[in-house]
Amino acid sequence: MTFLILAAVACVLALIPACLWHRNLLAYVSPPKPGADDDLPAVSVLIPARNEAHSIRAAVAAALASQDVTLEVIVLDDHSEDETASIVRQMAAHDPRVRLETAPALPPGWCGKQHACAVLARLAAHPQLVFVDADVRLALDALARMAAYLRSSGVDLISGVPHQKTGTFAERLVIPLIHFLLLGFLPLHRMRASRHPAYGSGCGQLFMARRDAYEKMGGHAAIRASLHDGLTLPRAFRQEGLMTDICDVTLLATCRMYRGFAELWNGLAKNATEGLAAPATIVPASVLLLGGQVMPVILFAYGLLAPVSTAGRILTCLAVAAAYYPRIGGCLRFEQSWRGALLHPCGVLLLLSIQWYALGRAVMGRPAVWKGRSYAAAPTSGQMGIADGN
């Protein structure tokens, strides 16, 4: 009887995100191609860069190759200690669309990235602002299609998860969970029908905003202390009555978010208490993820070794299928790792370990350290989400 109850619970907890994932995939659409008669959008590509010598040249070059847009690319060197500034300076000497600017001193109470983005927005000349991380590579038609989506949807801010490149085993386990959490727990139909901040979500790697709306909501100053703009920036827009949306940019941008286990752990832990690891979120999130993504596999393995009821066996098989359905779908739709999908429960366990570590660090008052800067880890209300890189 106990096994049957556990199997039923696991089945319900696995079916919730699986069903929402299925429905959301139909609504998570790619931006359309612009019409032949559409005016060329004027876009400012804004790249905050701190110690990005290994990636900044490719990021700027990809942006400059954009088609069907009027373009400027502004890179803000945020007190880099490597060759970031000299690389951009060389590129600016050969292309007048590139500008290199230097960040002012970081004011107290600001996160480095949010301050850099706020400075970049003030320097921008065009009515559409694109905030893009230095490790993102835009496709030739990315900006034109995102601008077309921004125009046709009538919203004020859009975002999407670029195709995530993964090189190491740990990356393949955890990074694909970005899509799983986004599409398995955020009802897109409700998000598009409501301005409530709770439905605000995005990916901090890539945003496009209407400049007038951005200025109305206070810009990045509204989230100055945040380390998780993927959640906090859309929420700030919605708090001012503005609309946000997400779209599928898998074919429009690529990103290598982290490189190796240590960078993955520290990178996800730095902003976890603003998302999954917030005190109000982490317990129910752990129950949902452990019960619906890990327990089905444990019960299935137990059922192979011990006699269980037919009903329990059926429910367990259904729970396993529901747990793996989004990961298999992610492999097919977003070109994610099949090895990572096969070990999905291990990825969930690793992700939750990072979240509990981050919460424990915050409770003990230990700061998060990222790119040479320390930030106090302040627990907030939280939401399911892990998609921030820099």
BAMAR-946367 format. One line per 4 residues: their letters; for each residue x negated, y, z negated of C-alpha. Coordinates in Angstrom, 2 decimals. Layout:
REM BAMAR-946367
A	X,Y,Z | ...
REM end
This chain:
REM BAMAR-946367
MTFL	0.00,0.00,0.00 | -2.85,2.40,-0.84 | -4.45,1.76,2.54 | -1.16,2.40,4.31
ILAA	-0.71,5.73,2.49 | -4.25,6.82,3.31 | -3.78,5.81,6.93 | -0.56,7.81,7.14
VACV	-2.22,10.89,5.62 | -5.21,10.59,7.93 | -2.91,10.22,10.90 | -0.96,13.37,10.07
LALI	-4.11,15.42,9.40 | -5.68,14.25,12.67 | -2.56,14.84,14.75 | -2.16,18.48,13.67
PACL	-5.30,19.81,15.43 | -5.00,17.27,18.25 | -1.51,18.45,19.20 | -2.43,22.13,18.88
WHRN	-5.59,21.51,20.94 | -3.49,19.95,23.70 | -1.08,22.87,23.76 | -3.83,25.49,23.55
LLAY	-5.76,24.05,26.49 | -2.88,25.08,28.73 | -3.05,28.64,27.41 | -6.84,28.97,27.24
VSPP	-7.27,30.14,30.82 | -10.18,31.58,32.77 | -10.05,35.25,33.78 | -8.69,35.73,37.30
KPGA	-10.71,36.92,40.25 | -10.11,40.64,40.89 | -7.83,41.57,43.75 | -9.25,42.90,46.99
DDDL	-7.55,46.26,46.44 | -8.62,46.68,42.81 | -10.89,49.59,41.99 | -14.38,48.68,40.87
PAVS	-14.40,48.63,37.06 | -17.01,50.76,35.34 | -18.70,48.73,32.64 | -21.35,49.44,30.03
VLIP	-23.22,46.27,29.06 | -24.55,46.78,25.54 | -27.24,44.46,24.21 | -28.54,44.73,20.63
ARNE	-32.04,43.27,20.54 | -34.26,42.49,17.58 | -37.28,40.30,18.32 | -35.75,38.94,21.54
AHSI	-38.87,38.86,23.73 | -38.18,35.22,24.63 | -34.74,35.96,26.06 | -34.20,39.65,26.80
RAAV	-35.56,39.63,30.35 | -33.16,36.89,31.46 | -30.22,38.56,29.68 | -30.82,41.92,31.38
AAAL	-31.51,40.35,34.77 | -28.27,38.36,34.61 | -26.28,41.49,33.75 | -27.91,43.48,36.57
ASQD	-26.93,40.78,39.06 | -23.23,41.34,38.29 | -21.05,41.85,41.36 | -18.05,44.10,42.02
VTLE	-18.64,46.46,39.09 | -20.14,49.87,38.48 | -22.73,49.07,35.89 | -25.11,50.34,33.26
VIVL	-27.14,48.13,30.92 | -28.28,49.61,27.64 | -30.63,47.67,25.37 | -31.11,48.90,21.83
DDHS	-34.45,47.83,20.43 | -33.71,47.28,16.75 | -37.22,47.69,15.32 | -38.56,44.59,17.06
EDET	-41.97,43.28,16.08 | -42.58,41.53,19.40 | -42.65,42.60,23.07 | -38.90,43.19,23.41
ASIV	-39.20,46.94,24.02 | -42.06,46.71,26.51 | -40.22,44.08,28.57 | -37.10,46.23,28.83
RQMA	-39.19,49.32,29.53 | -40.76,47.56,32.51 | -37.34,46.56,33.82 | -35.99,50.10,33.37
AHDP	-38.89,51.45,35.43 | -37.69,49.38,38.40 | -33.90,49.76,38.01 | -32.24,53.05,36.94
RVRL	-29.19,51.14,35.68 | -31.28,49.90,32.73 | -31.86,52.07,29.67 | -33.97,51.30,26.64
ETAP	-33.03,53.02,23.41 | -34.48,52.73,19.92 | -32.28,52.08,16.90 | -32.29,54.60,14.06
ALPP	-33.16,53.38,10.59 | -30.58,50.93,9.25 | -28.26,52.79,6.83 | -27.41,51.19,3.46
GWCG	-24.42,48.88,3.58 | -24.71,48.07,7.27 | -25.44,44.76,8.97 | -28.15,45.22,11.56
KQHA	-26.10,43.94,14.49 | -23.03,46.03,13.66 | -25.16,49.16,13.34 | -26.86,48.43,16.65
CAVL	-23.52,47.91,18.38 | -22.13,51.14,16.92 | -25.15,53.08,18.21 | -24.86,51.42,21.63
ARLA	-21.19,52.36,21.93 | -22.04,56.03,21.34 | -24.66,55.87,24.09 | -22.37,54.21,26.63
AHPQ	-21.01,56.17,29.59 | -18.27,53.91,30.94 | -14.67,53.23,29.80 | -15.16,49.48,29.32
LVFV	-17.66,48.27,26.76 | -19.23,44.82,26.86 | -21.10,43.73,23.73 | -23.29,40.77,24.59
DADV	-25.96,38.93,22.63 | -29.45,38.70,24.07 | -29.20,34.92,24.38 | -26.14,35.10,26.67
RLAL	-26.50,34.81,30.45 | -23.64,36.32,32.46 | -22.53,34.81,35.75 | -22.38,36.98,38.87
DALA	-18.62,37.50,38.63 | -18.27,37.49,34.84 | -17.84,41.22,34.27 | -15.47,41.74,37.20
RMAA	-13.26,38.85,36.15 | -13.23,39.83,32.48 | -12.31,43.38,33.48 | -9.48,41.97,35.61
YLRS	-8.25,39.95,32.62 | -8.45,42.98,30.33 | -6.40,44.98,32.85 | -3.79,42.32,33.62
SGVD	-3.27,41.23,30.01 | -2.82,44.76,28.70 | -4.77,43.95,25.53 | -7.53,46.09,24.02
LISG	-10.24,43.54,23.25 | -11.04,40.18,24.81 | -13.57,37.53,23.99 | -14.43,33.97,24.86
VPHQ	-16.86,31.20,24.02 | -19.63,30.91,26.64 | -20.80,27.51,27.78 | -22.92,26.37,24.84
KTGT	-26.27,24.87,25.77 | -27.58,22.44,23.17 | -31.09,21.05,23.07 | -31.47,19.13,19.84
FAER	-29.45,16.39,18.15 | -28.18,18.69,15.40 | -27.02,21.26,17.95 | -25.10,18.60,19.89
LVIP	-23.38,17.51,16.67 | -22.26,20.91,15.41 | -22.11,23.53,18.17 | -19.20,21.84,20.06
LIHF	-17.11,22.24,16.90 | -16.74,25.91,17.90 | -14.15,24.93,20.49 | -12.62,22.30,18.22
LLLG	-11.95,24.80,15.43 | -10.83,27.56,17.76 | -8.36,25.52,19.80 | -7.45,23.02,17.11
FLPL	-6.39,25.50,14.43 | -5.52,28.83,16.11 | -2.08,28.84,17.79 | -2.71,30.92,20.91
HRMR	0.97,31.45,21.65 | 1.48,33.03,18.23 | -1.71,35.06,18.58 | -0.42,36.62,21.80
ASRH	3.01,37.31,20.32 | 1.78,39.00,17.15 | -0.57,41.81,16.15 | -1.11,40.30,12.71
PAYG	-4.81,40.37,11.75 | -4.70,36.71,10.67 | -4.52,35.72,14.34 | -7.57,37.77,15.27
SGCG	-10.37,35.57,16.56 | -13.15,35.66,19.10 | -16.79,34.87,19.74 | -19.41,37.36,18.61
QLFM	-21.61,36.42,21.57 | -19.40,38.23,24.09 | -16.75,40.95,23.75 | -15.17,43.36,26.23
ARRD	-13.20,46.31,24.87 | -11.37,49.35,26.14 | -13.43,52.28,24.96 | -10.44,54.38,23.86
AYEK	-9.08,51.52,21.77 | -12.52,50.81,20.33 | -12.87,54.41,19.20 | -9.32,54.47,17.82
MGGH	-10.00,51.53,15.48 | -13.26,53.04,14.25 | -15.69,50.93,16.23 | -18.23,48.73,14.51
AAIR	-18.22,51.09,11.54 | -14.97,49.37,10.56 | -16.90,46.12,10.06 | -20.24,47.62,9.10
ASLH	-21.13,45.05,6.43 | -19.87,42.01,8.31 | -22.12,39.22,9.54 | -19.29,37.55,11.45
DGLT	-17.98,39.96,14.07 | -16.42,37.06,15.95 | -13.66,37.18,13.33 | -13.87,40.63,11.81
LPRA	-13.92,42.75,14.99 | -10.66,41.31,16.43 | -9.07,41.64,12.99 | -10.12,45.29,12.77
FRQE	-8.48,45.96,16.13 | -5.28,44.27,15.00 | -5.23,46.19,11.73 | -4.86,49.34,13.84
GLMT	-1.96,47.84,15.78 | -4.10,46.95,18.80 | -3.99,43.65,20.64 | -6.78,41.13,21.13
DICD	-7.01,37.95,23.17 | -9.39,35.13,24.03 | -10.00,33.53,27.40 | -12.05,30.67,28.79
VTLL	-15.45,32.04,29.89 | -17.13,28.64,30.18 | -17.93,29.29,33.85 | -18.73,32.97,33.31
ATCR	-21.48,32.88,30.68 | -23.91,30.51,29.01 | -25.63,30.72,25.65 | -28.24,28.75,23.68
MYRG	-26.97,29.75,20.27 | -29.64,28.18,18.04 | -32.80,26.16,18.58 | -33.37,23.30,16.18
FAEL	-32.00,22.18,12.85 | -33.44,24.93,10.63 | -32.19,27.74,12.86 | -28.80,26.06,13.17
WNGL	-28.43,25.65,9.40 | -29.56,29.18,8.53 | -27.68,30.78,11.41 | -24.33,29.21,10.53
AKNA	-24.85,29.67,6.80 | -25.56,33.39,7.08 | -21.94,34.33,7.85 | -20.08,31.25,6.64
TEGL	-18.44,32.99,3.68 | -16.59,35.26,6.11 | -15.09,32.23,7.83 | -14.81,28.60,6.87
AAPA	-16.71,28.93,3.58 | -14.58,31.69,2.09 | -13.24,30.68,-1.36 | -9.62,30.76,-0.14
TIVP	-10.43,28.67,2.93 | -13.07,26.11,2.12 | -11.00,23.69,0.01 | -8.03,23.38,2.41
ASVL	-10.43,23.34,5.36 | -12.44,20.55,3.75 | -9.27,18.53,3.11 | -8.11,18.99,6.70
LLGG	-11.46,18.14,8.24 | -12.42,15.29,5.93 | -8.94,13.81,5.91 | -8.27,14.17,9.62
QVMP	-11.72,13.79,11.20 | -13.80,11.63,8.85 | -11.35,9.45,6.94 | -9.83,7.84,10.07
VILF	-13.20,6.36,11.03 | -13.85,5.15,7.48 | -10.43,3.51,7.32 | -10.93,1.93,10.74
AYGL	-14.25,0.44,9.65 | -12.69,-0.82,6.43 | -9.88,-2.45,8.41 | -12.43,-4.42,10.41
LAPV	-13.89,-5.92,7.24 | -10.81,-6.45,5.07 | -7.24,-7.65,5.64 | -4.82,-4.73,6.05
STAG	-1.20,-4.44,7.09 | -0.26,-4.17,10.73 | 1.35,-0.80,10.12 | -1.81,0.47,8.42
RILT	-3.94,-0.77,11.29 | -1.70,0.96,13.86 | -1.73,4.22,11.95 | -5.50,4.07,11.58
CLAV	-6.02,3.51,15.30 | -3.69,6.41,16.05 | -5.61,8.62,13.61 | -8.95,7.74,15.22
AAAY	-7.56,8.46,18.68 | -6.18,11.81,17.52 | -9.46,12.73,15.85 | -11.49,11.99,18.96
YPRI	-9.05,13.44,21.48 | -10.25,17.07,21.16 | -13.90,16.02,21.31 | -13.38,13.94,24.43
GGCL	-11.42,16.82,25.90 | -14.30,19.13,25.03 | -16.74,16.93,26.93 | -14.52,16.99,30.01
RFEQ	-13.45,20.65,29.90 | -16.49,22.38,28.41 | -19.31,20.01,29.39 | -20.14,19.15,25.79
SWRG	-22.42,16.35,24.67 | -20.92,12.86,24.78 | -23.39,11.73,22.13 | -22.24,14.52,19.83
ALLH	-18.62,13.61,20.50 | -19.23,9.95,19.66 | -20.69,11.01,16.30 | -17.94,13.55,15.68
PCGV	-17.45,12.65,11.97 | -21.18,13.22,11.35 | -20.90,16.66,12.94 | -17.98,17.53,10.70
LLLL	-19.90,16.38,7.61 | -22.92,18.47,8.62 | -20.74,21.51,9.26 | -19.02,21.20,5.88
SIQW	-22.39,20.76,4.17 | -23.49,24.09,5.62 | -20.26,25.76,4.47 | -20.51,24.50,0.89
YALG	-24.19,25.44,0.78 | -23.32,28.97,1.94 | -20.58,29.34,-0.65 | -22.88,28.08,-3.41
RAVM	-25.56,30.53,-2.34 | -23.04,33.38,-2.40 | -21.72,32.42,-5.84 | -25.28,32.43,-7.18
GRPA	-25.87,35.85,-5.65 | -28.56,34.76,-3.24 | -28.76,36.90,-0.07 | -28.55,35.58,3.46
VWKG	-31.74,36.19,5.43 | -31.60,36.61,9.21 | -34.20,38.09,11.55 | -36.23,39.45,8.68
RSYA	-33.37,41.20,6.89 | -31.54,40.23,3.71 | -27.80,40.56,3.33 | -25.67,40.01,0.27
AAPT	-23.33,37.08,0.94 | -19.93,38.37,-0.13 | -17.07,35.84,-0.02 | -13.97,37.11,1.81
SGQM	-10.54,35.83,2.77 | -11.91,33.71,5.59 | -10.58,31.85,8.60 | -11.46,28.72,10.56
GIAD	-14.35,29.78,12.75 | -18.11,29.39,13.20 | -18.84,31.09,16.50 | -21.43,33.76,15.88
GN	-25.01,33.70,16.95 | -27.00,36.86,16.25
REM end
